[in-house]
Amino acid sequence: MSNISEHQQPQQNGGGIPIQNHQQNSNSHTPTTTQQKTVSIPLQSLPLRPSTLTALLRSGFSTTGDVMNSCHTELVPNNNDNVDTNTNNNMMNTETNSNTNTNNNNNSYDNFAKELGCSTTQAADYAHEIDDALGSIGLPKVSKSQQNTNGENVDSSNQTDNNIMAPHQPIFSATAASILRSKASNHFPMNGNNQAPAPAAKQIVSFSQALDVLLGGGFALSELTEIAGLPGVGKTQLAMQLCVNSRLPTTSGGVQGCAVVIDAEGSWSGAAGGDRLWSMANALSDHVKLSASRKLARTKEGMPQGSTTNINEDSIPNWFSPEFILGGIHIFRVHDEASQTCTLYNLPKFLLELEQKGTPVKLVVIDSLAFHYRVASSSTASSNIGNGNSNKNSSLSTTHNLTRMAAFLTELASEFDLAVVAMNHLTSRIEKDGNNNKSGTKLVPALGESWAHSVTSRLIIDHYRQLHTTDGSMDEVRTCTLVKSPHKPSGTSLFKITDKGIRGVSPQLLQSQSQATKRARVD
């Protein structure tokens, strides 16, 4: 499992795990033949970045053998290419050896780049990332050996510069406009007129207007959002509502996608969780059908008498049933830290399969990310009582894994244009005064400061009070505080938990309840 967690971030620096050399003994004129033993394993079993794995799978590469065959195949140039190649070779004789080696390395990935539909530099980056992952487990690399100016075979992935501060891979800048264009082309493909269709909703609504306004329209796609709170405060209830709402059609202001749930605590997999999801899905289905019926009725009222214009009665989405809603919520039950980590790192393959079927995932919920980490940390601490160094190393390892996991989830959200919502616990932190003396304790989200800096937005849910409704029932009101966001100011909103799910709190109801409380205190 350490191999998985140690290779998720992009290798941009000279550091990293040493890579085992596997040089080829093949003839330089026939690079497609090799004498090294070829080991082909699925790409999704390697600790690759989501963007890398997605690019490879979309181009038809499923195993390391596919990548190796592509990297070892040279493009056959035409006669004009030969003339240009000879001319370029004469000009390159006057350049330095380092530039020659760099150009040779890029040329070796021409066929790989053509099949991927990207530049040779990008293809080389993909191959080197796979090499790093394979080298960490002692398997041969997918890239082939290159020849230096003396005709000797050298490993292209191990070429280093004399400057120890030189990056492992070249770093290129990009403008904000180019990034926006790239995201638009990935998530909204061009139609036949080379025009991108109107973008769908970029937030998943919560059905609490105050909470959606606080978040700028709802839970944003392409971001990692953390929800923290005490046990029983309503974190799972809010997550269930988001999963149901992610199925909302675009005609009703939704994102019309599927949801994936990593169930670490078992709240979703039991009978109670299924019943709760059903009640929320049933309420959403009724709401959408009722809204469509009202819209159709207003359309009929606005038409003049005697009009022969046909009214589309099919605008009422009878297909939007509770069964349809729940059929798009995929739940993975994980029982320990190892299964949770493996499931998360293998999500890109599953997300891509659903995307190819026309049912893209728009929400990934982890409930909760902290559960197995805290259980594992407690077990390690109790087994290492009296051994301070072991406890310190275990804590550093957990922090290291969490930081890499946060980077992975952030890139996953960006690459697949989905919202990642991670549930977190609260823990006690000792507060100290100016003299470094203990002054009390404070409840803060678990998983430490490194994790806190890695999430895009942080919400903290707390109990507020119970309100009496007009029908005599009680609604549980919660406060939701936005404590971290890169694009919205901090603030607090209210929502209530009803039998139909998460709903907003009426200001009139709050005002009447406050006045009743004041009168009771006066009396």
C-alpha positions in Angstrom: 0.0 0.0 0.0 2.9 2.3 0.5 3.7 2.1 -3.2 0.3 3.5 -4.0 0.4 6.4 -1.6 4.0 7.4 -2.4 3.6 8.1 -6.2 0.5 10.1 -6.6 1.9 13.5 -7.1 3.5 14.7 -10.3 7.3 14.1 -10.5 8.5 17.6 -11.2 11.7 17.7 -9.1 14.9 15.7 -9.2 13.9 13.9 -6.1 12.0 10.6 -5.9 12.5 6.9 -5.6 15.5 5.6 -7.6 14.4 3.8 -10.8 15.9 0.4 -11.7 17.6 0.4 -15.1 16.4 -2.0 -17.8 18.5 -1.4 -20.8 17.8 -3.0 -24.1 20.2 -5.0 -26.2 18.3 -4.5 -29.5 19.8 -3.3 -32.7 19.5 0.5 -33.0 17.9 0.2 -36.5 15.2 -2.2 -35.2 14.0 -0.7 -32.0 10.7 -2.6 -32.0 12.5 -5.9 -31.0 13.8 -6.3 -27.5 15.4 -9.0 -25.4 14.1 -7.8 -22.1 11.2 -9.7 -20.5 8.0 -7.8 -21.1 5.6 -7.7 -18.1 2.2 -6.2 -18.9 0.0 -5.1 -16.0 -3.2 -2.9 -16.0 -2.6 0.8 -15.9 -5.3 1.3 -13.3 -3.2 -0.8 -10.9 -0.4 1.7 -11.0 -0.3 4.9 -8.8 -0.8 7.3 -11.7 -2.3 10.8 -11.6 -6.0 10.9 -12.6 -5.2 13.1 -15.6 -2.5 10.7 -16.8 -4.7 7.6 -16.4 -7.7 9.3 -18.1 -5.6 10.4 -21.1 -4.2 6.9 -21.6 -7.5 5.1 -21.1 -9.4 7.4 -23.5 -6.8 6.7 -26.2 -7.2 2.9 -25.9 -4.2 2.1 -23.6 -5.2 -0.3 -20.9 -1.9 -2.0 -20.0 1.7 -1.2 -19.7 2.3 -3.5 -22.6 0.2 -1.3 -24.9 2.3 1.7 -23.9 5.6 -0.1 -24.3 4.6 -1.3 -27.8 3.7 2.2 -28.8 6.9 3.7 -27.4 9.0 1.1 -29.2 7.4 1.7 -32.5 8.9 4.3 -34.8 7.0 6.3 -37.4 8.0 5.6 -41.0 9.0 8.9 -42.6 8.3 9.7 -46.2 10.9 10.9 -48.6 10.3 14.6 -47.8 10.7 13.7 -44.1 14.1 12.1 -44.9 15.3 15.2 -46.6 14.2 17.3 -43.7 15.7 14.9 -41.3 19.1 15.0 -43.0 19.1 18.7 -43.1 18.2 18.9 -39.4 20.9 16.4 -38.6 23.5 18.6 -40.3 22.3 21.6 -38.4 22.3 19.7 -35.1 25.9 18.8 -35.4 26.8 22.3 -34.4 24.7 22.1 -31.2 25.6 20.8 -27.8 25.3 17.1 -26.8 22.6 17.8 -24.3 20.3 19.4 -26.9 21.0 16.4 -29.2 20.0 14.0 -26.5 16.9 15.9 -25.7 15.7 15.9 -29.3 16.4 12.2 -29.6 14.4 11.5 -26.5 11.4 13.5 -27.8 11.6 11.8 -31.3 11.4 8.4 -29.6 7.9 9.2 -28.4 6.6 10.4 -31.8 4.3 7.3 -32.4 3.2 7.4 -28.7 2.3 11.1 -29.0 0.4 10.5 -32.3 -1.8 7.8 -30.8 -2.4 10.0 -27.8 -3.1 13.1 -29.9 -0.7 15.2 -27.8 2.8 16.7 -28.1 5.9 14.6 -27.9 6.9 16.4 -24.7 3.6 15.5 -23.1 3.9 11.9 -24.3 7.4 11.7 -22.8 6.0 13.0 -19.4 3.3 10.3 -19.5 5.9 7.6 -20.2 8.3 8.8 -17.5 5.5 8.8 -14.9 4.7 5.2 -15.8 8.4 4.4 -15.7 8.6 5.9 -12.2 5.7 3.7 -11.0 7.1 0.6 -12.6 10.6 1.2 -11.3 9.3 1.4 -7.8 8.2 -2.2 -7.9 11.2 -3.5 -9.9 9.5 -3.9 -13.3 10.9 -2.9 -16.7 10.1 0.5 -18.0 7.9 1.2 -21.0 10.3 3.7 -22.6 13.2 2.5 -24.7 16.9 3.2 -24.5 18.4 6.0 -26.5 21.8 6.3 -28.2 24.2 9.1 -27.3 26.6 10.7 -29.8 29.1 7.7 -29.4 26.4 5.2 -30.4 26.1 3.8 -26.8 22.7 2.9 -25.4 21.6 5.0 -22.5 18.4 5.2 -20.5 16.5 8.3 -21.7 14.5 8.6 -18.4 17.7 8.8 -16.4 19.2 11.7 -18.3 20.1 14.4 -15.8 21.6 17.8 -16.1 24.8 18.9 -14.3 22.8 21.4 -12.4 21.3 19.6 -9.4 18.6 22.2 -9.1 17.3 21.5 -12.7 13.8 20.0 -12.7 13.2 16.4 -13.6 10.8 17.4 -16.3 10.6 20.8 -18.1 8.0 23.1 -16.6 5.9 25.2 -19.1 3.7 28.2 -18.2 0.1 28.5 -19.3 -2.1 31.6 -19.4 -5.4 31.7 -17.5 -7.3 32.0 -20.8 -5.7 28.9 -22.2 -6.6 27.0 -19.1 -10.2 28.1 -19.4 -10.3 27.1 -23.1 -8.8 23.7 -22.3 -11.4 23.0 -19.5 -14.2 24.1 -21.8 -13.1 21.8 -24.6 -12.8 18.9 -22.2 -16.1 19.2 -20.5 -18.2 20.7 -23.3 -17.2 19.2 -26.6 -17.8 21.2 -29.8 -20.9 20.4 -31.8 -21.1 20.2 -35.6 -20.8 24.0 -36.0 -17.6 24.0 -34.0 -19.4 25.8 -31.2 -19.6 24.7 -27.6 -23.1 24.1 -26.3 -24.4 26.1 -23.4 -22.7 24.9 -20.2 -24.8 23.0 -17.6 -25.1 24.0 -14.0 -21.7 24.2 -12.2 -23.1 23.6 -8.7 -25.1 20.9 -7.0 -27.9 22.5 -5.1 -28.8 21.5 -1.5 -32.5 22.6 -1.5 -31.6 25.1 1.2 -31.6 28.5 -0.4 -29.6 30.2 2.3 -26.9 27.5 2.1 -26.8 27.6 -1.7 -26.4 31.4 -1.6 -23.6 31.1 1.0 -21.7 28.7 -1.4 -22.4 30.8 -4.5 -25.1 28.6 -5.9 -24.4 25.3 -4.3 -21.6 22.8 -4.0 -19.2 23.6 -6.8 -17.9 21.1 -9.3 -14.2 20.7 -9.9 -13.5 21.3 -6.2 -12.7 19.4 -3.0 -15.1 20.4 -0.2 -14.9 19.3 3.4 -17.8 19.0 5.7 -16.9 18.7 9.4 -19.1 18.4 12.5 -20.0 16.4 15.6 -21.6 13.0 15.5 -25.3 13.2 14.7 -25.2 16.8 13.5 -26.4 15.9 10.0 -23.3 15.5 7.8 -24.5 12.2 6.3 -28.0 13.6 5.8 -26.6 16.5 3.8 -24.4 14.2 1.8 -27.4 12.0 0.9 -29.4 15.0 -0.2 -26.5 16.0 -2.5 -26.3 12.5 -4.0 -30.0 12.6 -4.8 -29.8 16.2 -6.1 -26.9 15.3 -8.4 -29.5 13.3 -10.4 -31.6 16.4 -11.0 -32.1 17.0 -14.8 -30.5 20.0 -16.5 -34.0 21.2 -17.4 -34.7 21.6 -13.7 -31.4 23.4 -13.0 -29.4 20.3 -12.0 -26.2 18.7 -13.2 -27.9 15.4 -14.3 -25.1 13.0 -13.3 -24.4 10.1 -11.1 -22.9 9.9 -7.7 -20.2 7.7 -6.1 -20.1 7.1 -2.3 -17.2 5.7 -0.4 -18.9 4.4 2.7 -16.4 4.0 5.5 -18.8 4.0 8.4 -21.6 1.8 7.1 -24.2 4.5 7.3 -25.2 4.1 3.6 -25.0 0.4 3.2 -27.5 -0.5 5.9 -31.3 -0.7 5.6 -31.7 2.6 7.4 -29.5 4.3 4.8 -31.5 2.9 1.9 -34.8 3.9 3.4 -33.5 7.5 3.9 -32.3 7.7 0.4 -35.6 6.4 -0.9 -37.6 9.1 1.0 -35.3 11.8 -0.3 -35.5 10.4 -3.9 -39.3 10.1 -3.7 -39.6 13.7 -2.5 -37.3 15.0 -5.3 -39.3 13.0 -8.0 -42.5 14.5 -6.8 -41.0 18.0 -6.7 -39.7 17.8 -10.3 -43.0 16.4 -11.7 -45.1 19.0 -9.8 -42.8 21.8 -11.1 -43.2 20.5 -14.7 -47.0 20.3 -14.3 -47.2 23.9 -13.0 -45.1 25.1 -15.9 -47.3 23.3 -18.4 -50.4 24.8 -16.8 -49.0 28.3 -17.0 -48.1 27.7 -20.7 -51.7 26.7 -21.4 -53.1 29.7 -19.6 -50.9 32.1 -21.6 -52.2 30.7 -24.9 -55.1 32.5 -26.7 -58.4 30.7 -27.0 -58.8 28.7 -30.1 -55.0 28.3 -30.6 -54.0 25.2 -32.5 -50.5 25.2 -31.2 -49.5 21.7 -29.9 -48.5 21.5 -26.3 -45.9 18.9 -25.5 -47.4 16.8 -22.7 -44.1 14.8 -22.6 -42.5 17.8 -20.8 -43.5 16.1 -17.5 -40.6 13.8 -16.8 -42.5 10.6 -15.7 -39.2 8.7 -16.2 -37.7 10.6 -13.3 -38.7 8.1 -10.6 -37.1 7.2 -7.3 -35.8 4.0 -8.9 -34.1 6.1 -11.6 -32.6 8.4 -9.0 -31.2 5.6 -6.8 -30.0 3.7 -9.8 -27.3 6.4 -10.4 -25.9 6.3 -6.8 -23.0 3.9 -6.6 -22.0 2.9 -3.1 -18.6 1.3 -2.2 -18.4 -0.2 1.3 -14.8 0.0 2.6 -13.8 -1.7 5.8 -10.3 -0.5 6.5 -7.7 2.1 5.4 -6.2 -0.2 2.8 -9.5 -0.9 1.0 -10.4 2.8 1.2 -7.1 3.9 -0.4 -7.3 1.3 -3.1 -10.9 2.2 -4.0 -10.1 5.9 -4.2 -7.0 5.4 -6.4 -8.9 3.1 -8.8 -11.9 5.5 -9.2 -10.6 7.1 -12.5 -11.2 3.8 -14.3 -14.7 3.5 -13.0 -15.5 7.1 -13.7 -14.3 6.8 -17.2 -16.4 3.7 -17.9 -19.6 5.6 -16.7 -18.6 8.6 -18.8 -18.3 6.5 -21.9 -21.8 5.1 -21.2 -23.2 8.6 -21.2 -23.8 8.8 -17.5 -20.9 10.9 -16.1 -20.3 11.1 -12.4 -20.8 14.6 -10.9 -20.3 13.8 -7.2 -18.0 11.7 -5.1 -18.7 11.5 -1.4 -16.3 10.1 1.2 -18.1 9.4 4.4 -15.9 9.7 6.2 -12.3 10.2 5.2 -11.1 10.5 8.8 -12.7 7.3 10.1 -10.2 4.7 9.1 -7.2 7.0 9.4 -8.1 7.7 13.1 -8.8 4.0 13.8 -5.4 3.0 12.2 -3.6 5.8 14.1 -5.2 4.7 17.5 -4.1 1.1 16.9 -0.6 2.1 16.0 -0.3 4.4 19.0 -1.5 1.7 21.4 0.9 -0.9 20.0 3.8 1.5 20.3 3.3 2.7 23.8 6.6 3.9 25.2 8.2 4.1 21.7 8.2 7.8 20.9 10.1 7.5 17.6 7.6 4.9 16.2 4.6 7.1 17.1 6.3 10.1 15.5 7.1 8.2 12.3 3.5 6.9 12.1 2.1 10.4 12.5 4.4 11.7 9.7 3.4 8.8 7.5 -0.3 9.5 8.0 0.2 13.2 7.3 2.2 12.4 4.2 -0.5 10.0 2.9 -3.3 12.5 3.6 -1.5 15.3 1.7 -1.1 13.1 -1.3 -4.7 11.9 -1.0 -5.9 15.5 -1.0 -3.8 16.3 -4.1 -5.2 13.2 -5.8 -8.8 14.1 -5.0 -8.3 17.7 -6.1 -7.0 16.6 -9.4 -9.8 14.0 -9.7 -12.4 16.7 -9.2 -10.8 19.0 -11.8 -10.1 16.3 -14.4 -13.7 14.8 -14.4 -15.5 18.1 -13.6 -17.2 16.7 -10.5 -17.6 17.7 -6.9 -15.7 15.8 -4.2 -17.2 16.1 -0.8 -15.2 14.6 2.1 -16.8 14.2 5.6 -14.5 14.9 8.6 -14.8 14.5 12.4 -14.1 17.1 15.1 -11.4 16.6 17.6 -10.2 18.4 20.7 -7.1 20.6 20.5 -5.4 21.9 23.5 -5.2 25.7 23.7 -2.3 27.5 25.3 -1.9 31.0 26.6 1.1 33.4 26.1 3.1 31.6 28.7 2.7 28.3 26.9 0.4 27.0 29.7 -2.7 25.0 29.0 -5.7 27.3 28.9 -8.4 25.0 27.7 -9.6 22.8 24.7 -11.2 23.7 21.4 -13.1 21.5 18.9 -11.4 21.6 15.5 -11.7 19.4 12.4 -9.5 16.3 12.5 -6.7 15.2 10.1 -4.4 18.1 10.9 -3.3 21.4 9.4 -1.8 19.8 6.2 -5.2 18.4 5.2 -6.9 21.8 6.1 -4.6 23.6 3.7 -5.3 21.1 0.9 -9.1 21.3 0.7 -10.7 24.0 -1.4 -13.6 24.8 0.9 -14.4 23.9 4.5 -17.9 23.8 6.1 -18.6 23.2 9.7 -22.1 22.0 10.7 -23.4 22.5 14.3 -26.7 22.2 16.2 -28.9 25.2 16.4 -32.3 24.4 17.9 -35.6 22.7 17.2 -38.5 24.6 15.7 -42.2 23.9 16.0 -43.8 23.8 12.6 -47.4 24.8 11.8 -48.5 21.1 11.8 -47.1 20.6 15.3 -44.1 18.6 14.3 -40.5 19.5 15.1 -37.8 20.4 12.6 -34.1 20.1 13.5 -32.3 23.3 12.5 -28.6 23.3 11.9 -26.0 26.0 11.3 -23.6 25.7 8.4 -20.5 27.9 8.6 -18.2 28.5 5.7 -14.8 28.9 7.3 -12.6 28.6 4.2 -13.2 29.3 0.5 -11.0 30.8 -2.2 -13.9 32.7 -3.9 -16.6 33.3 -1.3 -16.5 35.3 2.0 -17.0 33.4 5.3 -20.5 33.3 6.7 -23.2 31.2 8.3 -26.6 29.9 7.1 -29.4 27.8 8.5 -31.0 24.7 7.1 -33.4 22.1 8.6 -33.6 18.3 8.4 -37.1 17.1 7.6 -38.6 13.8 6.6 -38.2 14.8 3.0 -34.6 15.7 3.3 -32.6 19.0 3.6 -34.7 22.1 3.3 -34.3 25.9 3.9 -35.6 27.6 7.0 -38.3 30.2 6.5 -37.4 33.6 7.9 -40.9 34.1 9.1 -40.8 30.9 11.1 -37.5 31.9 12.7 -38.9 35.4 13.6 -42.1 33.9 15.1 -40.1 31.4 17.2 -37.8 34.1 18.4 -40.7 36.3 19.5 -42.3 33.3 21.3 -39.1 32.6 23.1 -38.7 36.2 24.2 -42.3 36.3 25.6 -41.7 33.0 27.5 -38.6 34.5 29.1 -40.5 37.7 30.1 -43.4 35.7 31.6 
